[in-house]
Amino acid sequence: MATVIVGAGIIGSATAFYLTQPPSTTTASSIHLVESSPELFASASGYAAGFLARDWFSSSLSSLGALSFDLHKELAEQNNGAEKWGYCRSTGTSLAVINGQRGDEWLRDGTSRAEAAATHDLKDGYGPAWLTRSRGGKVEVISEDDSTAQVSVTHQIAENLKCPDSKVVDPFFSDPLRLSHFLLSTCLKRGVQLHQPCQPLSVSNDTEGRISSVTIVSSTDPEKQTFIPCSSLIITAGAWTPRVFKTLFPKLRKTIPITSLAGHSLLLRSPRWNIGDDIKGDGGCHAVFTTDETGYSPEIFSRVGGEIYIAGLNSATLPLPERATDRQIDEKSIEVLKITAKRLLRKDDGDDDLEILREGLCFRPVSGKGVPIIGRVDDGLLGVKTEGGVWIAAGHGPWGISLSLGTGKVMSEMVEGRQTSANVRKLAL
């Protein structure tokens, strides 16, 4: 029988990736990825920053966070991730520019990209060369050693700052779009089947009342329907996960507590971002958390290819579209980001020499508890019987890229009945 994964974003692709990798015994051709968007990775999987952290998590997420961070490192080392999806080490910093207010305060308050354990002032000369410092501005490091990273564009920080009292270590970065494409293309080469653009329509039961198949329909041709035999159903549809459950299980006895958080972003290039410049300081890529006079908390991430990603302007009221490609970018929000970019990234003489490469909008799935929901959904809640189970992996909030590989690994283990590599018991629905 087949395994059907609804949602071919980075979580769904990572799940298929580990289901087709030893010691998994699932046959690749029996795995079906169903994606409703005509454009792959058109939401958070392709438009997120790509910030990776190891120990910036609460206790319920710490095991999964550590596993996923290590898997990102392992995957990059085995597949030349530095070149293929820009895996690189980074330094997390906080820039206080408004009345001494720290840029990472909202992180520390628990809503969270993190709870940084310690901070210290940067020495003279440290900090990204592309960051414009205002009078009275203060830059502090909020990560150390090797616990943060970026999925971005090729390089490793040359210098490792030391802070003996800190448990928080340097993040890494990756370009999430390229990482997602790598995971999916690898799955397809192994024999996984992709149905796109298609959306789930219904489930069918066998004579004993157990789920036996999933019916999907083409997003472009309503008359084109496909029946996929199914013993295990995994729903990894991000912010659209509650809609999928409502469609497939109208008798569901519990609300899936996931909502969407819309976030606008800019991808730009600055002539002052050169990897060689920062090697003389505290390394290559940087993650900067700061404040803005308009009241939001900008996040700025440099990528080794000369790109800088700026975001942090989020909205819980912007409605979730039917599909990711139906998004409508708010020009006022983009203008706010552009103003912030000019203030923080401009030349010292005030001239604007920034090149805008992309304007973006994505919808992050946020759970009611602030942590992802990972595990099997009880048959009693679904109102149906299952053989291999109905599973959920969604609600990762701002940590979807960082937790993606660990989530995929753990999901593959749970579906196959193996011992999990991380403790995710507290993440069940």
Order of alpha helices (4+ residues) and beta strands (2+ residues): beta-alpha-beta-alpha-beta-alpha-alpha-beta-alpha-beta-beta-beta-beta-alpha-beta-beta-beta-beta-beta-alpha-beta-alpha-beta-beta-beta-alpha-beta-beta-alpha-beta-alpha
